Amino acid sequence: MSARPTVGFLGVGLMGWGMAKNVVEKGFPLLVMAHRKREAVEDLVGRGAEEVRSLKDMAARADIVVLCVTGSPQVEACIEGLLEGARPGLTIIDCSTSEPAVTERLAAELAAREITFVDAPLSKTPAHAWEGDLSTYISGPEDLVARLRPLLETWASTIIPVGGPIGSALSLKLINNLVAIGYAALWSECYAMVRKVGVKPDVFRQIISSSGLNCNNFQTFSKYICEGDPNAHRFSLSNCLKDLTYYNRIANEAGAATLMSDGALQTLKLANAMGFGERYTGELADVVARLNGQPEGPASD
């Protein structure tokens, strides 16, 4: 084995491409595999990564495999393929926003094969991933976190050990995403009401920007309705729905009241039913605009 562990990376999409770039540029041997984003794989190979053709091959050669895929079904599919070549001692880090109960089950099943499985979900944006400036939370014991920290530091400037069992970092990630997505639903309703009272959306942006409520979430969200830039908040509404659905499950299992999250969840269900699933978070404003009989798209009035 080389001085640094060989890392396999699955999921070089919006977040994963930048993460994998930092892994290889900061000195870790990197194995990648194409799924849909051929451009990302070719870029990473140009930076020094090696492309493998199968999950079996990746698992046979890697010491650590990082998953950055959509959710639990994709994680399970990756693990099924990896197990064909996995050796005892392999570590799998799941950076996806997955379902905690599934993660707990997978960790137990893999432990029986002497494979470590740990959740380390992410915060911030693809731009932060590219700069190596993400935040990540990681569950599991202190010695495991210490062993993985040098790799995590390639893509994260903030690493928060949560101190709980496997799956607990994901639960916190879902709570975090409730805040982000819940605000998107709230901002969407606010902008619709601003138009109803006859005021331009940018005036509302100025009001919030000059108050204690101002935050990056509001600013990136507002760039679509005020400036026509949906890419400032690049997270799809289908992923928003997936994350709130996962949150709703853990809340129901815990017997928690879900007064606020229920409203946000219903908004996202409507958005996806109306065909907005592949559009980005700021475009949730168009969903609420349509429900209010208002013109969609950025403000032009």
C-alpha positions as CSV (number, residue, x, y, z in Angstrom):
1,M,0.0,0.0,0.0
2,S,1.2,3.5,-0.8
3,A,2.1,6.1,1.9
4,R,-1.4,7.4,1.6
5,P,-4.4,5.1,1.2
6,T,-5.8,4.6,-2.3
7,V,-9.2,6.3,-2.6
8,G,-12.0,5.2,-4.9
9,F,-14.6,7.8,-5.6
10,L,-18.2,7.1,-6.8
11,G,-20.4,10.0,-7.8
12,V,-18.5,12.7,-9.6
13,G,-21.6,15.0,-10.1
14,L,-22.2,18.5,-8.9
15,M,-20.5,18.0,-5.5
16,G,-18.4,14.9,-6.1
17,W,-16.4,16.3,-9.0
18,G,-14.9,19.1,-6.9
19,M,-14.3,16.8,-4.0
20,A,-12.5,14.2,-6.1
21,K,-10.4,16.9,-7.7
22,N,-9.2,17.9,-4.3
23,V,-8.5,14.3,-3.3
24,V,-6.1,13.7,-6.2
25,E,-4.5,17.2,-6.2
26,K,-3.7,16.9,-2.5
27,G,-1.8,13.7,-2.9
28,F,-4.1,10.7,-2.6
29,P,-4.0,8.0,-5.3
30,L,-7.5,8.2,-6.8
31,L,-9.6,5.7,-8.7
32,V,-12.8,7.0,-10.4
33,M,-15.5,5.4,-12.4
34,A,-17.9,7.0,-15.0
35,H,-21.6,6.9,-14.6
36,R,-23.2,9.8,-16.5
37,K,-20.6,12.6,-16.2
38,R,-17.9,11.6,-18.7
39,E,-16.5,15.1,-18.6
40,A,-15.7,14.9,-14.9
41,V,-13.9,11.6,-15.2
42,E,-11.8,12.8,-18.1
43,D,-10.9,16.0,-16.1
44,L,-9.9,13.9,-13.1
45,V,-7.8,11.5,-15.1
46,G,-6.1,14.5,-16.6
47,R,-5.2,15.6,-13.0
48,G,-3.7,12.2,-12.1
49,A,-6.7,9.9,-11.3
50,E,-7.0,6.4,-12.8
51,E,-10.3,5.3,-14.3
52,V,-11.6,1.8,-13.4
53,R,-14.3,-0.1,-15.3
54,S,-16.2,-1.8,-12.6
55,L,-17.2,-1.5,-8.9
56,K,-15.5,-4.9,-8.3
57,D,-12.2,-3.6,-9.6
58,M,-12.5,-0.4,-7.5
59,A,-13.2,-2.3,-4.3
60,A,-10.3,-4.7,-5.0
61,R,-7.8,-1.9,-5.3
62,A,-9.0,0.8,-3.0
63,D,-8.4,1.2,0.7
64,I,-11.2,3.7,1.1
65,V,-14.2,4.2,-1.1
66,V,-16.1,7.5,-1.0
67,L,-19.8,7.6,-2.1
68,C,-21.3,10.9,-3.2
69,V,-24.6,9.8,-4.9
70,T,-28.2,10.8,-4.7
71,G,-29.7,8.8,-1.8
72,S,-30.1,5.4,-0.1
73,P,-31.1,3.3,-3.2
74,Q,-28.0,4.5,-5.1
75,V,-25.8,3.8,-2.0
76,E,-27.2,0.3,-1.8
77,A,-26.6,-0.3,-5.5
78,C,-23.0,0.8,-5.2
79,I,-22.3,-1.4,-2.1
80,E,-23.8,-4.4,-3.9
81,G,-21.3,-4.0,-6.7
82,L,-18.4,-3.2,-4.4
83,L,-18.9,-6.3,-2.4
84,E,-17.9,-8.4,-5.4
85,G,-14.3,-7.2,-4.9
86,A,-14.2,-5.9,-1.4
87,R,-11.5,-7.1,1.0
88,P,-11.7,-7.1,4.8
89,G,-10.4,-3.8,6.0
90,L,-12.0,-1.7,3.4
91,T,-13.6,1.6,4.6
92,I,-16.6,3.1,2.8
93,I,-17.4,6.8,3.5
94,D,-21.0,7.8,2.5
95,C,-21.2,11.5,1.8
96,S,-24.6,11.2,0.2
97,T,-27.7,12.4,1.9
98,S,-29.1,9.0,2.7
99,E,-31.7,7.5,5.1
100,P,-30.2,7.0,8.6
101,A,-32.1,3.7,9.2
102,V,-30.7,2.2,5.9
103,T,-27.2,3.5,6.9
104,E,-27.4,1.8,10.3
105,R,-28.4,-1.5,8.6
106,L,-25.7,-1.3,6.0
107,A,-23.1,-0.6,8.7
108,A,-24.1,-3.7,10.7
109,E,-24.1,-5.9,7.6
110,L,-20.7,-4.6,6.4
111,A,-19.1,-4.9,9.9
112,A,-19.9,-8.7,9.7
113,R,-17.6,-8.7,6.6
114,E,-14.9,-6.6,8.4
115,I,-15.7,-3.6,6.3
116,T,-16.2,-0.2,8.0
117,F,-19.1,2.0,6.8
118,V,-19.5,5.5,8.1
119,D,-21.7,8.5,7.2
120,A,-20.0,11.9,6.5
121,P,-22.7,14.1,4.8
122,L,-21.9,17.5,3.5
123,S,-22.9,21.2,3.7
124,K,-22.4,24.1,1.3
125,T,-22.4,24.2,-2.5
126,P,-20.6,22.7,-5.5
127,A,-18.5,25.9,-5.6
128,H,-17.3,25.2,-2.1
129,A,-16.6,21.6,-3.1
130,W,-14.3,22.8,-5.9
131,E,-12.4,25.0,-3.5
132,G,-12.1,22.4,-0.8
133,D,-14.2,24.5,1.5
134,L,-17.1,22.2,2.4
135,S,-18.4,21.4,5.9
136,T,-18.8,17.8,6.8
137,Y,-20.2,16.0,9.9
138,I,-19.1,12.5,10.7
139,S,-20.4,9.9,13.0
140,G,-18.6,7.0,14.7
141,P,-15.8,6.6,17.3
142,E,-13.0,9.1,17.8
143,D,-10.3,6.8,16.4
144,L,-12.2,6.3,13.2
145,V,-12.6,10.1,12.8
146,A,-9.0,10.6,13.4
147,R,-7.9,8.0,10.9
148,L,-10.2,9.6,8.2
149,R,-9.5,13.2,8.9
150,P,-6.6,13.7,6.5
151,L,-8.8,12.6,3.6
152,L,-11.8,14.6,4.8
153,E,-9.6,17.7,5.0
154,T,-9.0,17.5,1.3
155,W,-12.6,18.6,0.6
156,A,-13.8,20.1,3.9
157,S,-12.5,23.1,5.8
158,T,-14.9,22.3,8.7
159,I,-15.1,18.8,10.1
160,I,-17.6,18.2,12.9
161,P,-17.5,14.9,14.7
162,V,-21.0,14.4,16.0
163,G,-20.1,11.9,18.7
164,G,-23.0,9.6,18.0
165,P,-23.4,6.1,16.4
166,I,-23.3,5.4,12.7
167,G,-26.3,7.2,11.1
168,S,-26.4,10.1,13.5
169,A,-24.5,12.5,11.2
170,L,-27.1,11.8,8.6
171,S,-29.9,12.6,11.0
172,L,-28.2,16.0,11.7
173,K,-27.8,16.6,8.0
174,L,-31.5,16.1,7.4
175,I,-32.3,18.5,10.2
176,N,-29.9,21.0,8.7
177,N,-31.6,20.5,5.3
178,L,-35.0,21.1,6.8
179,V,-33.7,24.6,7.8
180,A,-32.4,25.3,4.3
181,I,-35.4,23.9,2.4
182,G,-37.9,25.2,4.8
183,Y,-36.5,28.7,4.3
184,A,-36.8,28.2,0.5
185,A,-40.5,27.5,1.0
186,L,-40.8,30.5,3.2
187,W,-39.0,32.8,0.8
188,S,-41.2,31.6,-2.0
189,E,-44.4,32.5,-0.2
190,C,-42.9,35.9,0.9
191,Y,-42.0,36.8,-2.7
192,A,-45.5,35.9,-3.9
193,M,-47.0,38.1,-1.2
194,V,-44.7,41.0,-2.0
195,R,-46.1,41.0,-5.5
196,K,-49.6,40.8,-4.2
197,V,-49.1,44.0,-2.2
198,G,-47.8,45.7,-5.4
199,V,-44.1,45.9,-4.5
200,K,-41.1,44.8,-6.6
201,P,-39.3,41.7,-5.3
202,D,-35.9,43.5,-5.1
203,V,-37.4,45.9,-2.5
204,F,-38.1,42.9,-0.3
205,R,-34.5,41.7,-0.9
206,Q,-33.2,45.0,0.2
207,I,-35.3,44.9,3.4
208,I,-34.1,41.4,4.4
209,S,-30.5,42.2,3.3
210,S,-30.4,45.1,5.7
211,S,-31.8,43.2,8.7
212,G,-30.7,40.5,11.1
213,L,-32.4,38.0,8.9
214,N,-29.9,38.3,6.1
215,C,-28.0,35.1,5.3
216,N,-26.3,33.4,2.4
217,N,-29.4,31.1,2.0
218,F,-31.6,34.2,1.3
219,Q,-29.1,35.8,-1.0
220,T,-28.6,32.8,-3.2
221,F,-32.3,32.0,-3.3
222,S,-33.2,35.5,-4.2
223,K,-30.8,35.7,-7.2
224,Y,-33.4,33.8,-9.3
225,I,-36.5,35.9,-8.6
226,C,-34.6,39.2,-8.6
227,E,-31.9,38.6,-11.2
228,G,-32.9,35.5,-13.2
229,D,-30.0,33.3,-12.1
230,P,-31.2,29.8,-11.0
231,N,-27.7,28.5,-10.8
232,A,-26.9,30.5,-7.6
233,H,-28.7,27.8,-5.6
234,R,-27.9,24.6,-7.5
235,F,-29.9,21.9,-5.6
236,S,-32.8,20.3,-7.4
237,L,-36.3,20.3,-6.1
238,S,-36.4,16.5,-6.5
239,N,-33.5,16.3,-4.1
240,C,-35.3,18.7,-1.8
241,L,-38.3,16.4,-1.8
242,K,-36.1,13.4,-1.1
243,D,-34.4,15.0,1.8
244,L,-37.6,16.2,3.4
245,T,-39.2,12.8,3.0
246,Y,-36.2,11.2,4.8
247,Y,-36.5,13.9,7.5
248,N,-40.2,13.2,7.9
249,R,-39.5,9.5,8.4
250,I,-36.9,10.0,11.2
251,A,-39.3,12.6,12.8
252,N,-42.2,10.2,12.7
253,E,-40.0,7.4,14.2
254,A,-39.0,9.7,17.0
255,G,-42.6,10.7,17.6
256,A,-41.8,14.4,17.0
257,A,-44.3,17.1,16.1
258,T,-43.7,18.2,12.5
259,L,-45.8,21.4,12.1
260,M,-43.2,23.4,10.1
261,S,-41.7,20.5,8.1
262,D,-45.1,19.3,7.0
263,G,-45.8,22.6,5.3
264,A,-42.5,22.5,3.5
265,L,-42.9,18.9,2.5
266,Q,-46.3,19.6,1.0
267,T,-44.8,22.5,-1.0
268,L,-42.1,20.2,-2.4
269,K,-44.6,17.5,-3.2
270,L,-46.6,20.0,-5.2
271,A,-43.5,21.3,-6.9
272,N,-42.5,17.8,-8.1
273,A,-46.1,16.9,-9.1
274,M,-46.2,20.1,-11.2
275,G,-43.0,19.1,-13.1
276,F,-40.5,21.2,-11.4
277,G,-38.3,18.3,-10.0
278,E,-35.2,19.0,-12.1
279,R,-35.3,22.7,-11.5
280,Y,-33.2,24.4,-8.8
281,T,-34.2,25.6,-5.4
282,G,-34.7,29.3,-6.3
283,E,-37.2,28.2,-8.9
284,L,-39.5,27.1,-6.1
285,A,-40.7,30.7,-6.2
286,D,-42.3,29.9,-9.6
287,V,-44.3,27.1,-8.0
288,V,-45.8,29.4,-5.4
289,A,-46.3,32.1,-8.1
290,R,-48.3,29.7,-10.2
291,L,-50.5,28.7,-7.3
292,N,-51.1,32.5,-6.7
293,G,-52.0,33.1,-10.4
294,Q,-48.9,35.2,-10.9
295,P,-46.4,35.2,-13.8
296,E,-43.5,32.8,-13.4
297,G,-39.9,33.6,-13.9
298,P,-37.7,36.4,-12.6
299,A,-39.3,39.7,-11.8
300,S,-39.7,42.1,-14.7
301,D,-42.3,44.4,-13.3
